[in-house]
């Protein structure tokens, strides 16, 4: 009985990692376009139709919501900031000490709470539309009827 020592006769870790499990396809940087090897449905749809074309798509095959949500979020943020500013100004008009309290504590808390609520709502909308896009891609590949 001969003692070959630890690890002798076995491929080193780098060779083993390059081989991968037998019978499995090899994936690496630059191989395919993602974990599935397909471009994401959002990339496919955003490349096929622009914003104006999506607005006049009476078949509702491309979604406008995913394109508008970024602008809508900025508008919501600006409106919330203007509302907080109005809140501070009206608090200063009532009483200076109340204005300081609203400026330092109440207005920032209200601003961030409402901003978080709007962000969550918009993210839920995006999730719903991405699920719809993914289901469409699965249906087009023939995996779902």
C-alpha positions as CSV (number, residue, x, y, z in Angstrom):
1,X,0.0,0.0,0.0
2,X,1.5,3.3,-1.1
3,X,0.7,6.6,0.5
4,X,0.2,9.2,-2.2
5,X,-0.3,12.1,0.3
6,X,-3.1,14.6,0.5
7,X,-4.6,15.7,-2.8
8,X,-2.2,13.7,-5.0
9,X,-3.8,12.1,-8.0
10,X,-6.7,14.6,-7.9
11,X,-7.1,17.7,-10.1
12,X,-6.4,20.9,-8.3
13,X,-9.3,23.3,-7.4
14,X,-8.8,25.5,-10.5
15,X,-9.1,22.6,-12.9
16,X,-12.1,21.2,-11.1
17,X,-13.9,24.5,-11.1
18,X,-13.3,24.9,-14.8
19,X,-14.7,21.5,-15.5
20,X,-17.9,21.9,-13.5
21,X,-20.3,19.1,-13.0
22,X,-20.4,16.5,-15.7
23,X,-23.1,17.0,-18.3
24,X,-23.8,20.6,-17.2
25,X,-23.4,23.6,-19.6
26,X,-20.6,26.0,-18.7
27,X,-21.5,29.6,-17.9
28,X,-19.1,32.4,-17.3
29,X,-18.6,36.0,-18.0
30,X,-19.7,36.9,-21.5
31,X,-21.5,33.6,-22.0
32,X,-25.2,34.2,-22.7
33,X,-26.9,37.3,-21.7
34,X,-27.9,36.5,-18.1
35,X,-28.6,33.5,-15.9
36,X,-31.1,32.1,-18.5
37,X,-29.1,33.0,-21.5
38,X,-31.9,35.2,-22.9
39,X,-32.1,39.0,-22.8
40,X,-34.5,40.2,-20.1
41,X,-38.1,40.9,-21.3
42,X,-37.8,44.5,-20.2
43,X,-34.8,44.9,-22.4
44,X,-36.7,43.4,-25.3
45,X,-39.8,45.6,-24.9
46,X,-38.0,48.8,-24.2
47,X,-35.8,48.3,-27.3
48,X,-38.8,47.5,-29.6
49,X,-41.1,50.5,-28.8
50,X,-40.4,54.0,-27.7
51,X,-42.5,56.1,-25.3
52,X,-44.7,57.7,-27.9
53,X,-45.2,54.5,-29.8
54,X,-46.2,52.8,-26.5
55,X,-48.8,55.6,-25.9
56,X,-50.5,54.8,-29.2
57,X,-50.3,51.0,-28.8
58,X,-54.0,50.2,-28.7
59,X,-53.3,46.5,-28.3
60,X,-51.5,47.2,-25.0
61,X,-48.5,45.0,-25.9
62,X,-45.9,47.4,-24.5
63,X,-46.3,49.2,-21.2
64,X,-45.9,52.9,-20.6
65,X,-45.9,52.7,-16.8
66,X,-42.3,51.3,-16.6
67,X,-41.1,54.3,-18.7
68,X,-43.1,56.9,-16.8
69,X,-42.4,55.8,-13.2
70,X,-39.0,57.5,-12.9
71,X,-40.4,60.9,-13.9
72,X,-43.4,60.4,-11.7
73,X,-41.2,59.6,-8.7
74,X,-39.3,62.9,-9.3
75,X,-42.5,64.8,-9.6
76,X,-43.8,63.2,-6.4
77,X,-40.6,64.1,-4.6
78,X,-40.9,67.8,-5.7
79,X,-44.5,68.0,-4.7
80,X,-43.8,66.5,-1.3
81,X,-40.9,69.0,-0.8
82,X,-43.2,71.9,-1.8
83,X,-45.8,70.6,0.6
84,X,-43.3,70.3,3.4
85,X,-42.2,73.9,2.7
86,X,-45.8,75.1,2.8
87,X,-46.2,73.2,6.1
88,X,-43.1,75.0,7.6
89,X,-44.2,78.4,6.4
90,X,-47.7,78.0,7.8
91,X,-46.3,76.8,11.1
92,X,-44.0,79.9,11.3
93,X,-47.1,82.0,10.6
94,X,-48.9,80.6,13.6
95,X,-46.0,80.6,16.1
96,X,-42.2,80.9,15.6
97,X,-41.5,78.1,18.1
98,X,-44.0,75.8,16.3
99,X,-42.3,76.7,13.0
100,X,-38.9,75.7,14.4
101,X,-40.4,72.4,15.6
102,X,-42.0,71.7,12.2
103,X,-38.8,72.7,10.3
104,X,-36.5,70.5,12.3
105,X,-38.7,67.5,13.3
106,X,-42.2,67.3,11.8
107,X,-41.7,68.2,8.2
108,X,-38.7,65.9,7.6
109,X,-40.5,63.0,9.2
110,X,-43.7,63.6,7.2
111,X,-41.7,64.1,4.0
112,X,-39.7,60.8,4.4
113,X,-42.7,58.8,5.5
114,X,-44.8,59.9,2.5
115,X,-41.8,59.5,0.1
116,X,-41.4,55.9,1.4
117,X,-45.1,55.1,0.9
118,X,-45.0,56.5,-2.6
119,X,-41.8,54.6,-3.4
120,X,-43.3,51.3,-2.2
121,X,-46.4,51.9,-4.2
122,X,-44.4,52.6,-7.4
123,X,-42.2,49.6,-6.8
124,X,-45.2,47.4,-6.5
125,X,-46.5,48.7,-9.8
126,X,-43.1,48.0,-11.4
127,X,-43.1,44.5,-10.0
128,X,-46.5,43.8,-11.4
129,X,-45.5,45.0,-14.8
130,X,-42.2,43.0,-14.8
131,X,-44.1,39.9,-13.8
132,X,-46.4,40.5,-16.8
133,X,-43.4,41.0,-19.1
134,X,-41.7,37.8,-17.8
135,X,-44.9,35.8,-18.4
136,X,-45.2,37.2,-21.9
137,X,-41.6,36.1,-22.6
138,X,-42.2,32.7,-21.2
139,X,-45.4,32.4,-23.3
140,X,-43.5,33.5,-26.4
141,X,-40.8,30.8,-25.9
142,X,-43.6,28.2,-25.6
143,X,-43.1,27.4,-22.0
144,X,-46.5,28.6,-20.8
145,X,-49.9,28.6,-22.3
